[in-house]
């Protein structure tokens, strides 16, 4: 299996290196278009076709390698740590699930993949990579794309019952929205007794009492502990007795590097490190504690 993966890696890497020439080909093509004549237009068509074939060939080769890597390394590692694991490489947590929290600006382009769900300490979870972008126009009328969120989205069971929604947003998290335009109950900024927590996070709640009920001194201390373990900015949304967590890591998880020779034991350790985010959320936040569960 390792030999097969290595061969696929080399094939994808070779095609990636060919793509280095695309900017030069594109520049040459644009130069031709500035002097466009019927003869030069005939040349443009095959050039565009070559670029399309190179990009498509790399995309297919890379996907083939990444899929085998995930099936061989990632999925098997998940199964060794969690129960009831289901993995979908091509789908992710839906737009609707994240949009319904009303805690994120959803932009105008949404993509999600590498969906995984399972159980750890009898706590159900699901997660996936998510990217949200928006097309904007500058003062000159030129369009550009802004990344509103790129990272991982997690959903966990939460054993405390509460009546209103609550958001805990780490300062520096670039995309948060309290309640949305159509929220019937406005969100209020809440100041907690933990001054250090207030410096690290902004807290918004539909009901101030629920904020104090959910964010106990122990819970706030545990959320602070997560900061040293999580590589990215945090957004925690307590909604309908579930905990949504966005980690703005600006990268995808469970991806194999094309530039590193295949080493399955090393890849397993890398995957365990990425998976530890899930176990840390459940362990550190003590989500399996059913003391308050009705």
C-alpha positions in Angstrom: 0.0 0.0 0.0 2.8 2.4 0.8 4.4 1.8 -2.6 1.2 2.4 -4.3 0.7 5.7 -2.4 4.2 6.7 -3.2 3.7 6.2 -6.9 0.5 8.2 -6.9 2.3 11.0 -5.0 5.1 11.1 -7.5 2.6 11.2 -10.4 0.7 14.1 -8.8 3.9 16.0 -7.9 5.2 15.6 -11.5 1.9 17.2 -12.8 2.1 19.9 -10.2 5.6 20.9 -11.5 4.3 21.1 -15.0 1.8 23.7 -13.7 4.7 26.0 -12.9 4.7 26.9 -16.6 1.1 28.0 -16.7 1.7 31.6 -15.6 4.2 32.0 -18.5 1.8 30.4 -21.0 -1.0 32.7 -19.7 1.2 35.8 -20.0 2.1 34.8 -23.6 -1.6 34.2 -24.3 -2.6 37.7 -23.0 0.2 39.2 -25.0 -1.3 37.6 -28.1 -4.8 38.8 -27.3 -3.6 42.4 -27.1 -2.6 42.1 -30.7 -5.7 40.0 -31.6 -6.2 39.0 -35.2 -8.1 36.1 -36.6 -4.9 34.1 -37.0 -3.8 34.7 -33.4 -7.2 33.8 -32.2 -6.8 30.4 -33.8 -3.7 30.0 -31.7 -5.5 31.0 -28.5 -7.9 28.0 -28.6 -5.3 25.3 -28.4 -3.3 27.2 -25.8 -6.3 27.5 -23.6 -7.0 23.8 -24.1 -3.5 22.8 -23.1 -3.8 24.9 -19.9 -7.2 23.2 -19.1 -5.8 19.7 -19.7 -2.7 20.4 -17.4 -4.9 21.7 -14.6 -7.4 18.9 -14.9 -4.7 16.3 -15.1 -3.1 17.5 -11.9 -6.5 17.8 -10.1 -7.4 14.2 -10.9 -3.9 12.9 -9.9 -3.9 14.8 -6.6 -7.4 13.7 -5.7 -6.6 10.1 -6.4 -3.6 10.3 -4.1 -5.4 12.3 -1.4 -8.3 9.9 -1.4 -6.1 6.8 -1.0 -4.2 8.6 1.8 -7.4 9.4 3.6 -8.8 5.9 3.2 -5.6 4.2 4.2 -4.4 6.5 7.0 -7.0 9.0 8.2 -10.2 6.8 8.3 -8.4 3.9 9.9 -6.9 6.2 12.5 -10.3 7.6 13.3 -11.7 4.1 13.7 -9.0 3.2 16.2 -10.0 6.2 18.4 -13.7 6.7 18.0 -16.9 4.6 17.8 -19.5 4.6 15.0 -17.3 6.4 12.6 -18.6 7.6 9.2 -16.5 9.5 6.7 -17.4 11.2 3.5 -14.5 12.7 1.6 -16.6 14.7 -0.9 -19.2 16.2 1.5 -19.1 18.2 4.7 -21.3 19.9 7.3 -24.0 21.5 5.3 -24.4 25.2 4.6 -27.8 25.0 6.3 -26.5 23.7 9.6 -24.0 26.5 9.9 -26.3 29.2 8.6 -29.0 28.2 11.1 -26.7 29.2 14.0 -27.0 32.8 12.7 -23.6 33.3 14.1 -21.6 33.5 10.9 -21.6 35.7 7.8 -22.2 33.1 5.1 -20.9 35.2 2.2 -21.8 34.1 -1.3 -19.7 31.0 -1.8 -19.6 28.0 0.5 -17.6 24.8 0.3 -17.2 21.9 2.7 -15.6 18.5 2.6 -14.0 15.7 4.6 -17.1 15.1 6.7 -16.6 12.8 9.7 -19.0 11.8 12.5 -18.7 9.4 15.4 -18.7 9.1 19.1 -16.1 9.6 21.8 -17.0 8.9 25.5 -20.6 8.5 24.3 -20.6 12.1 23.0 -21.7 12.3 19.3 -19.7 14.7 17.1 -19.4 15.7 13.5 -16.8 17.9 11.8 -15.5 18.9 8.4 -13.3 21.5 6.6 -15.3 24.6 5.7 -14.5 27.6 3.5 -16.7 30.7 3.1 -15.9 33.5 0.7 -17.5 36.6 -0.6 -17.0 38.6 -3.8 -16.7 42.3 -3.3 -16.2 45.3 -5.6 -13.7 48.1 -4.9 -14.1 51.8 -5.7 -12.8 51.2 -9.3 -15.4 48.6 -10.0 -13.0 45.7 -9.8 -14.1 42.5 -8.2 -12.1 40.6 -5.6 -12.6 37.7 -3.3 -12.4 37.8 0.5 -12.1 34.7 2.6 -14.6 35.0 5.5 -13.7 31.7 7.1 -11.4 28.9 6.4 -10.9 26.1 8.8 -12.8 23.4 10.7 -16.4 23.3 12.0 -17.3 20.9 14.8 -20.7 20.1 16.3 -21.0 18.3 19.7 -23.7 17.1 22.0 -24.0 19.4 25.0 -25.4 18.1 28.3 -26.7 21.3 29.7 -30.2 22.5 28.9 -30.6 26.2 28.2 -33.3 28.4 26.7 -31.5 30.9 24.6 -28.5 31.0 22.3 -25.0 32.0 23.4 -21.9 32.9 21.5 -18.3 33.0 22.8 -16.0 34.6 20.2 -12.2 34.8 20.6 -11.0 38.3 19.9 -9.4 38.2 16.5 -11.9 35.8 15.0 -12.7 37.5 11.8 -16.3 36.4 11.1 -18.9 36.4 13.8 -22.5 37.7 13.8 -24.8 38.0 16.8 -28.3 36.7 16.0 -28.6 37.8 12.4 -31.0 40.3 10.9 -34.1 38.3 11.6 -33.4 37.2 15.2 -36.5 37.8 17.3 -34.4 38.0 20.5 -31.5 40.5 20.3 -28.1 39.4 21.6 -26.5 41.4 24.4 -22.8 41.6 25.2 -22.1 40.0 28.6 -19.3 40.8 30.9 -18.3 37.9 33.2 -16.6 37.8 36.5 -13.4 36.3 35.0 -11.5 39.4 33.8 -8.9 37.3 31.9 -11.7 35.6 30.1 -13.2 38.9 29.2 -9.9 40.0 27.7 -9.7 36.9 25.5 -13.3 36.5 24.4 -16.4 38.5 23.6 -19.6 36.9 24.9 -23.0 37.6 23.5 -26.2 36.0 24.8 -29.9 36.2 24.2 -30.4 35.7 27.9 -27.8 36.9 30.3 -28.7 34.3 33.0 -28.1 31.5 30.5 -24.6 32.9 29.9 -23.8 32.6 33.6 -25.4 29.2 33.7 -23.4 27.7 30.9 -20.2 29.6 31.4 -19.4 28.5 34.9 -15.9 29.4 36.4 -14.8 25.8 35.6 -16.1 26.0 32.0 -14.4 29.4 31.4 -11.1 28.0 32.8 -11.4 25.0 30.5 -12.1 27.2 27.5 -8.9 29.1 28.3 -7.0 25.9 28.4 -8.0 25.1 24.9 -6.3 28.2 23.6 -2.8 26.7 24.1 -3.9 23.5 22.2 -5.9 24.9 19.3 -4.0 26.3 16.3 -6.5 28.9 15.2 -9.1 31.4 16.5 -12.2 30.0 18.2 -15.9 30.6 17.9 -18.2 28.7 20.3 -21.9 28.7 19.7 -24.2 27.1 22.3 -27.5 26.5 20.4 -30.4 24.1 20.9 -28.4 22.0 23.5 -25.6 21.5 21.0 -22.1 23.1 20.9 -20.9 24.4 17.5 -17.2 25.3 17.3 -15.5 27.1 14.5 -11.7 27.0 14.4 -10.3 29.6 12.0 -7.1 27.7 11.2 -6.7 28.9 7.5 -5.9 25.3 6.4 -7.4 22.0 5.6 -7.0 19.0 7.9 -6.2 15.4 6.9 -4.2 16.3 3.7 -1.1 14.6 2.6 1.9 16.6 1.5 3.0 16.0 -2.1 6.6 17.0 -1.3 7.2 14.5 1.4 7.9 10.9 0.7 5.1 8.6 1.9 5.7 7.4 5.5 2.6 5.7 6.9 3.7 5.6 10.6 4.6 9.3 10.4 1.3 10.1 8.6 -0.6 8.3 11.4 1.0 10.4 14.0 0.2 13.6 12.0 -3.4 12.4 11.8 -3.6 11.7 15.5 -2.4 15.2 16.2 -5.1 16.6 14.0 -7.7 14.3 15.6 -6.7 15.4 19.1 -8.6 18.6 18.5 -11.8 16.6 18.8 -10.8 14.7 21.9 -9.5 17.9 23.5 -12.8 19.6 23.1 -14.6 16.7 24.7 -12.0 16.0 27.4 -11.1 19.6 28.4 -14.7 20.9 28.2 -15.9 17.8 30.0 -18.7 17.4 27.5 -19.3 13.9 28.8 -20.3 15.2 32.2 -24.1 14.6 32.5 -24.5 16.2 35.9 -26.8 18.9 34.4 -28.5 16.7 31.9 -32.3 16.4 32.4 
